[in-house]
Amino acid sequence: MGDRFSTSMVTVAIAAAAVSTAISVLATRTSAQAPAFSNTALKTPWGEPDLQGIWTEEFDTPLQRPARYANQEFFTEAQQQELDKRRAAHYGDDPRQQRGSAVDVGGAYNTTFLTIKHTGARTSMIVDPPTGRLPPQTPQAQRAAAADREFFLALLQSTDACKNKEPVCAGGKYDPTLSPRFSEPPPRYHAGNVARLNRSDGPEDDGLSDRCLRSGLPEFGSLFGGSFRRIVQTPGGISIFYDVNQGQGWQRNIVMNGSPHLPANIRQWFGDSRGHWQGDTLVVDVTNFSPKTDVFGSRENLHLVERWTPTGPKTLAYEVLIEDPTVWTRPWTIKQEFTRQSDEENRIYYEPRCIEGNYGLPGLLHGRRVQERAFAEGRGPDPRTTDSVGGVESVRQDPLQ
C-alpha cells in the first residue's frame, strides 16, 4: 500500500482513472540537498524565526524507495530525465477512451485538475530506515490489516471485478453466492482515504474524499490538486492551514506556551500539537490522535515529532519522525523540502472549496436505496453484485513508484 503514496501520488479514486495530459514544465530543479543557511534567519517582530508563507514541494518524490533503486538515495540526472519522459507518456494515455467501461463511467477528471511535477532528487521521502522503505509491521497490525482486507473482499466477491480477476479483487476470489457479511459493520472504523466498501449503507462506507475529508497528519501530498500549507505565526501560537486535493483544506493549531498535551481521553482527528523552538528549528510533538484516523494502520497510538527548519529565504526543510510500537517494529523518518510560494499571486486565498460531498453523498446513498427497491420489485440486478469500487479505484501504476 505504501508504494502508492508520494508527494503528488496519493492514489486518488476517480481522478487517477482519468488523466489525459502530459507533465507540466517547471523552470528549475532543486538540488539533492537543501542549501546551507546562516543563523541570520528571518525573524518575526517578536524575535522568533519567521516561517510564515505558503509552502509546497515542487517535485514528485515517492514515499517509499522503489525496489529497483535498492540503496540508491538520490537519482542521477539521467534517471530523473528518463522518469519524466516515461511519466509524460504514461499520463498522456487517457484510459477513458474505452467508452462504456467502468473506468470510463467512473472517470471524471483529466490532468487539468491534477498536479503532476518533475521527478525530485530523492528516490524516497523515507530517509530512515536507510532502505527508504516502511519498517515491518507488527503481528498485531498485520492481523488488523488482514481483517480489513478480508471484509472488503467479502463485499466484492459476487461482482464482475472478482469474476474477471481485476486488480481491485487481488487476494480474493469470485463467488456468485452473496456474502452474509453485507449486514456486518467493518472490523474497525472504515478510515480508508480513497478506499470504498462495495455498499452504501451509510456515509462511512464511502471514502473520506467523498465527504470532502482528509486523513490529516502526516501530510505527504496529493496527485489531485497538490499540497500546500500556509503558516501563520502570532506571539505564543502557530497555525497551519493545509490546502490539498479538491480544496479539502483543514487547519491545525500548534500550542507554543509549554503546556502539556491534552489528557489521554481527549482525542482529535489531527492530534494535539505542542511546539517549541530549538534554535531556528520549530519542533512539534503530536499525540492524542483519534482511533478514526489511519496512517498505514496507525491510529490512536500514532506519535509524530516534526522539525521545521528554514534553509534559505524561500526554502524550508521538513522532517518528521513517525512511530507507533503497536503497528511498526521501529520508528521511521521522512524528509521533504518546501519552497515558498508568491504571496502576491496567492493573495486571494479562499476557504476550502470542496463542497461536492455535501451534495453528492446524499445522492449516492439515495441512489443505492433506489437500486435496492428496484431489485426488490423485480427490476434490475441485485446491487450487491454490482462493483461500485473497482471502476473508480486507480489500477494504474506511475513509473515513479
Secondary structure, DSSP 4 states (H G I P E B T S, - for coil): -GGG-BTT----TTGGG---S-PPP-S----SSPPP--S---B-TTSSB---EEEE--SB-BSS--GGGTT--B--HHHHHHHHHHHHHHHT--GGGSTTSHHHHH----GGG-----B-SBS-SEEESTTSSPPPBPHHHHHHHHHHHHHHHHTTTTSHHHHTT-GGGTT----SSPPGGGGSPPSS----SS---S--SSGGGS-GGGGT----SS----TTT-EEEEEEEETTEEEEEEEETTT--EEEEEE-S-PPPPPTT--BTT-EEEEEEETTEEEEEEE-B-TT--BTTB-TT-EEEEEEEEEETTEEEEEEEEE-TTTBSS-EEEEEEEEEPPTTTT----S----HHHHHHHHHHHHHHHHHHHHHTT-S--GGGS-SSGGGS-----TT-
